[in-house]
């Protein structure tokens, strides 16, 4: 999610006030309250999802960077090397994990 600098600063401040990371804070804010005021997910579940999303985000940035580097080498030298297969496998595994986490979020937020 992209936000302007002012919004990010406010999010970071509010998250720090609650002792949370920005992803954990956003997840807390997004979860619906259950009937009877029992709250949504447990704090442990929220943290697990926030950590999983953070890891997935890092992996997606990494695979995007590697793909750009691979493409630059391909254009420079004009030949494909074995690194592409590993890169694509890494990217597919990351997307599969993202799909799992999003499915859990979708099921948990209904």
LUMRO-515620 format. One record per residue: residue number from 1; residue in three letters; x, y, z of N, C-alpha, C, CB in turn. Coordinates in pm, 1 decimal, always signed. Glycine has a CB too. Example, Ala and Ser with C-alpha at 12.3 -4.5 7.8 and 13.67 -1.06 7.14 Angstrom:
REM LUMRO-515620
  num  residu        nX        nY        nZ       caX       caY       caZ        cX        cY        cZ       cbX       cbY       cbZ
    1     ala   +1319.0    -569.0    +780.0   +1230.0    -450.0    +780.0   +1320.0    -330.0    +780.0   +1130.8    -447.3    +904.6
    2     ser   +1285.0    -225.0    +708.0   +1367.0    -106.0    +714.0   +1290.0      +3.0    +787.0   +1408.4     -59.8    +572.5
This chain:
REM LUMRO-515620
  num  residu        nX        nY        nZ       caX       caY       caZ        cX        cY        cZ       cbX       cbY       cbZ
    1     unk     +85.7    -115.7      +0.0      +0.0      +0.0      +0.0     +90.0    +121.5      +0.0     -97.3      +0.0    +121.3
    2     unk     +59.2    +216.0     -85.0    +137.2    +339.4     -91.2     +53.7    +454.1     -36.3    +182.9    +369.4    -236.6
    3     unk    +117.0    +536.1     +45.9     +52.8    +654.1    +101.7    +151.5    +770.1     +93.7      +6.1    +629.3    +249.1
    4     unk    +100.0    +892.0    +107.2    +190.1   +1006.8    +104.2    +268.9   +1013.3    +235.5    +110.8   +1138.8     +80.9
    5     unk    +372.6   +1095.7    +237.8    +461.4   +1104.2    +353.9    +388.5   +1145.3    +481.4    +572.8   +1202.0    +326.0
    6     unk    +294.3   +1238.3    +470.4    +220.6   +1284.5    +588.0    +138.1   +1171.6    +647.9    +129.8   +1402.5    +551.6
    7     unk     +69.0   +1097.1    +562.8     -13.1    +985.5    +610.5     +74.1    +878.0    +672.3     -96.5    +926.4    +496.0
    8     unk    +188.0    +848.1    +608.9    +277.0    +745.3    +663.3    +331.2    +786.2    +800.4    +393.2    +718.7    +566.3
    9     unk    +366.4    +913.0    +814.2    +416.3    +961.8    +943.1    +309.5    +946.2   +1050.0    +460.3   +1109.1    +932.8
   10     unk    +185.4    +978.1   +1016.6     +75.4    +963.4   +1112.4     +53.4    +815.9   +1147.8     -54.6   +1024.4   +1055.0
   11     unk     +56.3    +729.3   +1047.6     +40.0    +586.3   +1073.3    +151.8    +532.9   +1163.2     +37.3    +508.6    +941.2
   12     unk    +274.6    +573.1   +1132.5    +388.7    +527.7   +1211.6    +378.3    +576.7   +1356.4    +520.1    +576.6   +1148.3
   13     unk    +334.9    +701.0   +1373.9    +319.0    +756.8   +1508.4    +210.7    +682.8   +1585.5    +285.4    +906.1   +1501.1
   14     unk     +95.5    +662.5   +1523.1     -14.6    +593.4   +1591.0     +21.0    +448.5   +1622.6    -141.0    +598.1   +1505.2
   15     unk     +93.1    +383.2   +1530.9    +135.9    +244.6   +1555.7    +233.4    +240.2   +1673.2    +201.7    +183.6   +1428.6
   16     unk    +328.1    +333.0   +1677.4    +426.2    +336.4   +1786.3    +358.2    +362.5   +1920.6    +532.6    +444.1   +1759.3
   17     unk    +255.6    +445.9   +1922.0    +183.3    +474.2   +2045.9    +119.7    +347.8   +2102.8     +75.9    +580.6   +2021.6
   18     unk     +83.8    +256.7   +2016.3     +23.0    +130.5   +2060.6    +124.7     +17.8   +2070.7     -88.1     +89.9   +1965.5
   19     unk    +251.6     +49.8   +2043.7    +355.8     -52.8   +2052.2    +346.5    -155.3   +1940.8    +348.2    -122.9   +2185.1
   20     unk    +303.2    -114.0   +1823.2    +283.7    -204.7   +1709.7    +366.7    -158.4   +1590.4    +134.0    -212.8   +1671.0
   21     unk    +390.4    -251.0   +1499.7    +447.7    -213.9   +1370.8    +335.2    -154.4   +1287.1    +514.4    -337.4   +1298.7
   22     unk    +370.9     -86.3   +1179.9    +267.9     -28.1   +1093.1    +178.0    -137.1   +1034.3    +333.1     +53.6    +979.6
   23     unk    +231.8    -250.2    +982.3    +141.7    -354.3    +930.5     +47.2    -410.0   +1037.5    +223.3    -468.1    +871.2
   24     unk     +99.3    -433.1   +1159.4     +13.7    -485.4   +1266.3     -93.1    -384.3   +1304.3     +97.5    -522.3   +1389.5
   25     unk     -57.2    -256.6   +1309.8    -153.2    -151.8   +1341.9    -263.8    -145.9   +1236.3     -82.3     -15.6   +1352.9
   26     unk    -225.0    -151.0   +1108.5    -324.8    -146.3   +1000.9    -417.7    -266.3   +1006.6    -256.2    -140.3    +864.4
   27     unk    -362.1    -382.4   +1036.3    -444.2    -502.2   +1047.3    -543.8    -489.1   +1161.8    -356.3    -625.6   +1067.4
   28     unk    -499.0    -437.0   +1275.0    -589.3    -414.8   +1387.8    -703.0    -321.3   +1349.7    -512.8    -357.8   +1507.0
   29     unk    -670.7    -217.1   +1276.7    -771.0    -118.0   +1239.1    -870.2    -172.8   +1137.4    -703.6      +5.6   +1183.4
   30     unk    -824.8    -267.4   +1055.9    -909.8    -319.9    +949.5   -1002.4    -431.3    +994.8    -825.1    -369.4    +837.8
   31     unk    -970.0    -496.8   +1102.4   -1050.5    -612.2   +1144.1   -1186.3    -567.8   +1196.9    -976.5    -693.6   +1251.2
   32     unk   -1288.9    -640.4   +1162.8   -1421.9    -605.8   +1212.7   -1439.4    -654.7   +1356.6   -1531.3    -666.3   +1121.9
   33     unk   -1517.0    -583.7   +1434.1   -1549.0    -628.9   +1569.7   -1653.2    -739.1   +1560.7   -1600.4    -510.9   +1658.5
   34     unk   -1641.1    -839.4   +1645.9   -1739.6    -946.7   +1649.1   -1860.9    -900.8   +1729.0   -1679.1   -1075.9   +1709.7
   35     unk   -1977.1    -958.2   +1702.1   -2095.8    -921.6   +1780.2   -2071.3    -944.4   +1928.9   -2218.5   -1002.5   +1733.6
   36     unk   -2124.2    -857.1   +2009.4   -2107.9    -869.7   +2153.6   -1980.0    -805.3   +2203.6   -2109.9   -1014.4   +2192.8
   37     unk   -1907.0    -738.2   +2115.4   -1787.4    -666.8   +2156.9   -1671.1    -755.3   +2195.3   -1819.7    -579.8   +2269.8
   38     unk   -1665.9    -877.4   +2144.6   -1556.9    -968.8   +2181.6   -1430.8    -942.9   +2101.6   -1600.2   -1112.8   +2162.1
   39     unk   -1435.1    -847.9   +2009.0   -1315.7    -816.7   +1930.7   -1300.8    -908.5   +1812.0   -1192.3    -825.1   +2016.9
   40     unk   -1194.3    -886.9   +1737.2   -1168.1    -968.2   +1618.8   -1066.0   -1074.5   +1648.7   -1120.9    -882.0   +1503.3
   41     unk    -957.7   -1074.2   +1574.9    -853.8   -1174.9   +1589.5    -775.9   -1154.7   +1717.7    -759.9   -1171.9   +1470.5
   42     unk    -715.8   -1263.1   +1762.3    -627.0   -1252.5   +1878.0    -503.3   -1173.4   +1836.9    -587.5   -1394.0   +1932.6
   43     unk    -436.5   -1117.7   +1935.6    -315.3   -1041.5   +1908.7    -209.3   -1129.5   +1842.3    -260.5    -981.0   +2038.4
   44     unk    -199.5   -1253.5   +1886.5    -103.1   -1346.0   +1826.0    -132.3   -1370.3   +1678.7    -103.5   -1478.4   +1900.5
   45     unk    -260.8   -1387.5   +1645.0    -298.5   -1409.4   +1505.3    -269.7   -1285.7   +1421.4    -446.9   -1446.8   +1494.7
   46     unk    -298.6   -1168.7   +1477.7    -270.6   -1044.3   +1405.8    -121.1   -1030.3   +1377.5    -320.8    -923.2   +1486.4
   47     unk     -40.9   -1059.0   +1478.1    +104.2   -1047.6   +1460.6    +155.7   -1147.7   +1357.4    +175.9   -1068.9   +1594.4
   48     unk    +102.1   -1268.8   +1360.8    +145.6   -1370.8   +1265.1    +114.6   -1328.9   +1122.4     +79.0   -1504.8   +1295.8
   49     unk      -4.6   -1275.3   +1100.8     -42.2   -1231.2    +966.1     +41.7   -1111.5    +924.1    -192.2   -1195.7    +960.1
   50     unk     +61.9   -1016.1   +1015.4    +143.0    -898.5    +983.4    +285.8    -939.3    +947.6    +144.1    -800.0   +1101.6
   51     unk    +342.3   -1033.2   +1022.3    +478.1   -1080.7    +992.8    +483.1   -1153.1    +859.3    +528.2   -1173.2   +1104.1
   52     unk    +381.4   -1234.4    +831.1    +377.4   -1306.4    +703.6    +369.2   -1208.3    +587.2    +257.7   -1403.8    +699.8
   53     unk    +284.8   -1105.8    +600.2    +273.1   -1006.0    +494.2    +401.8    -926.7    +477.8    +157.3    -911.6    +523.1
   54     unk    +469.2    -896.9    +586.8    +595.7    -825.4    +580.4    +700.6    -909.5    +507.2    +644.5    -789.4    +721.9
   55     unk    +707.5   -1038.1    +540.2    +802.0   -1129.0    +474.5    +770.7   -1140.4    +325.5    +798.1   -1268.5    +540.6
   56     unk    +643.2   -1153.5    +293.2    +602.7   -1164.6    +152.3    +638.8   -1037.9     +77.3    +451.3   -1191.9    +140.5
   57     unk    +614.1    -922.7    +138.2    +650.2    -795.7     +74.1    +799.2    -787.5     +46.0    +607.8    -678.3    +161.4
   58     unk    +879.5    -829.3    +141.7   +1025.0    -828.5    +124.4   +1065.9    -920.8      +9.7   +1095.3    -871.2    +254.9
   59     unk   +1006.0   -1038.7      +7.2   +1038.4   -1133.9    -100.4    +996.8   -1081.0    -237.5    +970.1   -1268.5     -74.2
   60     unk    +882.2   -1012.6    -246.4    +838.1    -957.6    -374.5    +931.6    -846.8    -422.2    +695.0    -904.2    -363.1
   61     unk    +975.8    -762.3    -330.6   +1072.0    -657.8    -367.2   +1201.2    -722.1    -416.2   +1100.4    -563.6    -246.6
   62     unk   +1246.7    -823.3    -342.7   +1370.8    -892.6    -379.1   +1358.6    -956.6    -517.4   +1405.6    -999.8    -273.7
   63     unk   +1248.1   -1026.5    -543.1   +1234.8   -1093.2    -672.9   +1220.6    -991.4    -785.8   +1114.0   -1188.2    -672.1
   64     unk   +1155.3    -878.0    -759.1   +1146.6    -773.1    -860.9   +1283.5    -715.7    -894.1   +1053.9    -661.7    -814.1
   65     unk   +1363.6    -693.4    -791.6   +1499.6    -642.4    -812.5   +1582.8    -742.2    -891.6   +1567.5    -612.0    -677.8
   66     unk   +1573.8    -868.5    -853.2   +1649.4    -971.8    -924.4   +1603.7    -984.6   -1069.7   +1635.1   -1106.5    -853.1
   67     unk   +1474.8    -972.5   -1093.8   +1423.8    -980.6   -1230.4   +1476.5    -864.4   -1314.2   +1270.1    -981.2   -1230.6
   68     unk   +1480.1    -744.6   -1255.8   +1536.8    -629.9   -1327.6   +1683.9    -651.8   -1359.1   +1519.8    -501.8   -1245.7
   69     unk   +1759.6    -704.4   -1263.9   +1901.5    -731.1   -1287.8   +1920.0    -837.9   -1395.4   +1970.3    -774.8   -1157.8
   70     unk   +1837.5    -941.6   -1389.2   +1845.6   -1047.6   -1488.8   +1816.1    -992.3   -1628.3   +1747.8   -1161.3   -1454.3
   71     unk   +1712.0    -910.0   -1636.8   +1673.9    -850.8   -1765.6   +1785.2    -762.4   -1819.9   +1544.4    -769.5   -1751.3
   72     unk   +1849.9    -685.4   -1733.3   +1960.9    -600.5   -1777.8   +2074.4    -685.4   -1833.7   +2012.2    -513.2   -1661.7
   73     unk   +2106.9    -796.4   -1765.1   +2211.7    -886.8   -1815.5   +2171.2    -948.4   -1949.3   +2240.6    -998.4   -1712.9
   74     unk   +2045.1    -984.5   -1960.4   +1995.5   -1044.6   -2084.1   +2011.1    -947.1   -2200.4   +1847.9   -1086.5   -2068.8
   75     unk   +1975.5    -820.7   -2177.2   +1989.3    -719.9   -2283.2   +2135.5    -689.6   -2314.1   +1917.5    -591.1   -2243.3
   76     unk   +2219.4    -694.2   -2213.8   +2361.2    -664.4   -2233.7   +2433.1    -775.5   -2309.3   +2428.8    -641.6   -2099.8
   77     unk   +2412.0    -899.2   -2265.5   +2487.5   -1011.6   -2321.1   +2409.9   -1092.7   -2424.2   +2530.9   -1102.1   -2210.4
   78     unk   +2278.1   -1074.4   -2431.5   +2198.3   -1140.3   -2532.8   +2178.7   -1289.3   -2514.6   +2258.6   -1117.2   -2661.9
   79     unk   +2202.0   -1339.8   -2394.8   +2181.5   -1483.4   -2373.2   +2117.5   -1506.5   -2235.8   +2316.4   -1560.9   -2384.4
   80     unk   +2044.8   -1615.2   -2228.9   +1975.7   -1654.2   -2106.5   +2065.8   -1745.8   -2026.1   +1840.7   -1723.5   -2137.8
   81     unk   +2069.6   -1725.5   -1893.1   +2147.2   -1818.2   -1810.3   +2052.1   -1894.1   -1717.4   +2256.3   -1741.8   -1727.9
   82     unk   +2108.0   -1983.8   -1638.7   +2028.0   -2071.9   -1553.6   +1960.2   -2000.0   -1437.4   +2114.5   -2181.2   -1499.7
   83     unk   +1997.6   -1878.1   -1407.7   +1941.5   -1806.1   -1293.7   +1793.1   -1778.4   -1304.9   +2013.0   -1678.0   -1276.1
   84     unk   +1740.4   -1772.2   -1425.4   +1598.6   -1739.6   -1443.2   +1507.9   -1844.7   -1382.3   +1566.5   -1723.9   -1590.3
   85     unk   +1542.6   -1971.7   -1396.0   +1458.0   -2077.4   -1340.7   +1443.9   -2065.0   -1189.2   +1514.9   -2214.4   -1376.4
   86     unk   +1553.9   -2041.7   -1121.2   +1550.3   -2025.0    -976.5   +1473.1   -1900.9    -935.6   +1690.7   -2018.5    -921.2
   87     unk   +1493.0   -1793.5   -1009.6   +1421.9   -1669.0    -981.0   +1271.3   -1686.8    -996.4   +1471.2   -1557.2   -1073.1
   88     unk   +1230.1   -1750.4   -1102.7   +1087.2   -1772.8   -1124.7   +1027.9   -1866.6   -1020.2   +1063.7   -1829.6   -1264.1
   89     unk   +1102.7   -1966.5    -977.5   +1057.3   -2056.5    -871.2   +1038.2   -1978.1    -741.2   +1158.6   -2172.5    -850.3
   90     unk   +1134.2   -1893.5    -707.2   +1127.1   -1809.6    -586.8   +1003.7   -1719.5    -592.0   +1255.6   -1723.8    -572.1
   91     unk    +981.0   -1659.6    -708.3    +866.2   -1569.7    -725.2    +733.8   -1646.6    -714.0    +874.3   -1497.7    -861.6
   92     unk    +725.1   -1763.0    -776.5    +603.0   -1844.8    -768.6    +574.5   -1889.3    -625.0    +615.5   -1968.1    -859.7
   93     unk    +678.3   -1929.8    -551.9    +660.1   -1970.1    -412.2    +608.5   -1852.8    -328.8    +792.7   -2023.3    -353.4
   94     unk    +660.7   -1734.6    -355.2    +617.1   -1615.6    -282.2    +471.6   -1584.2    -313.4    +706.1   -1495.1    -316.8
   95     unk    +434.1   -1591.8    -439.2    +294.8   -1564.5    -476.6    +200.2   -1669.4    -419.3    +280.6   -1559.4    -629.0
   96     unk    +244.8   -1793.8    -412.2    +161.9   -1899.1    -352.4    +139.4   -1869.5    -204.3    +228.2   -2038.5    -370.4
   97     unk    +243.8   -1825.9    -134.6    +230.6   -1791.3      +7.6    +138.5   -1671.1     +24.6    +369.1   -1761.6     +69.9
   98     unk    +149.6   -1573.2     -64.6     +60.7   -1457.3     -59.4     -84.1   -1500.5     -78.3    +100.0   -1353.9    -166.3
   99     unk    -108.8   -1591.2    -170.1    -243.6   -1641.8    -193.7    -298.0   -1709.6     -68.4    -244.5   -1739.8    -312.1
  100     unk    -214.8   -1788.6      -1.6    -257.1   -1855.4    +122.6    -293.9   -1754.7    +230.7    -146.3   -1947.8    +174.0
  101     unk    -209.9   -1653.7    +249.8    -234.9   -1554.3    +354.4    -360.9   -1474.1    +322.6    -113.7   -1459.8    +369.8
  102     unk    -376.6   -1435.0    +196.4    -496.4   -1359.4    +158.3    -622.5   -1442.6    +174.7    -484.9   -1311.1     +14.1
  103     unk    -615.3   -1571.1    +144.3    -731.4   -1658.7    +164.0    -765.6   -1669.1    +312.3    -704.4   -1799.1    +105.4
  104     unk    -663.2   -1679.1    +397.3    -688.1   -1683.3    +542.3    -749.3   -1552.0    +590.2    -557.0   -1711.9    +619.4
  105     unk    -700.3   -1441.1    +537.6    -756.1   -1310.7    +574.8    -900.6   -1300.0    +529.7    -673.0   -1196.4    +514.1
  106     unk    -926.4   -1342.9    +408.5   -1062.4   -1335.8    +355.3   -1157.5   -1418.5    +438.8   -1066.0   -1382.7    +210.3
  107     unk   -1116.7   -1538.5    +476.3   -1200.1   -1624.7    +558.8   -1215.5   -1571.8    +700.6   -1142.7   -1763.7    +562.4
  108     unk   -1109.4   -1510.6    +753.8   -1113.3   -1461.5    +890.3   -1187.3   -1331.0    +906.7    -976.2   -1445.7    +940.8
  109     unk   -1203.2   -1257.9    +797.8   -1268.4   -1127.5    +806.6   -1416.7   -1133.3    +770.9   -1198.5   -1029.0    +716.0
  110     unk   -1466.0   -1249.3    +733.7   -1608.9   -1259.2    +698.1   -1693.1   -1280.6    +819.4   -1633.0   -1371.7    +599.2
